[in-house]
């Protein structure tokens, strides 16, 4: 146990909720569990009403299409059969979420992701921008792995880790895995009557990770092992994670009301570790010289806007690391730029609302967002 206060879902600002196939699909009807989906939609509406943004990572596409396509004779499908089933099932899954959320005046938005979208910098930035924009517009993004085009070699293979990558991408403060079990046990409670429930995991040690077992039978490709992998991804990015029982109606409300679960606490140095990587692990590909007003704004925690930039040098792409210099040649910060070098030079010194007219397309308001920027603890003189 730990003296650290446990996370509270009701106080979260941004939450990712992962839902597996076994919760979404009624195996006898080969159809969505509509009453359950409606209850989750109401839970999401309640969270939204209190100011919490919600992203859903939803399985179920392949399971929804198996019966429709006659792919029920074998438990394990061939890759091309999975791709075909995903193509058909995604439509049904998206419609089910659209219907459920619309009852509470919420708009569903579908995103299909692959590992490349979360690990290659340009795609990562594009996916993050899309998700942030959808959330700002009041939508509820519904995400799944793009199984229709994914290959066996290049795929997550489970939505637990995809959900953790999404939580990391959008700086979510909590990730909730709705499961067929109410948390992590010291052993499999179905086989061991002495298995003990763990309400909180402060650190993912080797002994904790050894508690993960093999994936359960059925349509799911997950299991406790992949949930612990997801916990490592999430907690190292500063996101708390909960595993809780998802079968009953209103599972998120139950969690809000203190329902039984296991909370994995975020690593205390997660944010600083990421900032250290930005500050010291990459060689800057260019420089942005900024005026004194921009320097003051950065020290107060603001993003770097184009208006405060006087000069841009170097040859870099969007997402590359660049140094930020003051007017005296001192390196005061570094960060990941939202614009390639030529575009950065064109918008330097201009207001953010001028970007679209200058470039012909509307990009980010910031040259470097504060989440992607590190102020140096000491001022570094410019290299001779």
Secondary structure, 3 states (H helix, E strand, C coil): CCCCCCCCHHHCCEEEEEECHHHHEECCCCEECHHHHHHHHHHHHHHHHCCCEEEEEECCHHHHHHCCCCCCCCCCCCHHHHHHHHHHHHHHHHHHHHHHHHCCCCEEEEEEECHHHHHCHHHHHHHHHHHHHHHHCCEEEEEEECCCCCCCCCCCCCHHHHHHHHHHHCCCCEEEEEECCCCEECCCCCCCCCCCEECEECCCCHHHHCCCCCCCCCCCCCCHHHHHHHHHHHHHCCCEEEEEECCCCCHHHHHHCCCCEEEECCCCCHHHHHHHHHHHCCCCCEEEEECHHHHHHHHCCCCEEHHHEEEEEECCCCCCEEEEECCCCEEEEEEECCCCHHHHHHHCCCCHHHHHHHHCCCCCCEEECHHHEEEEEEEEECCC
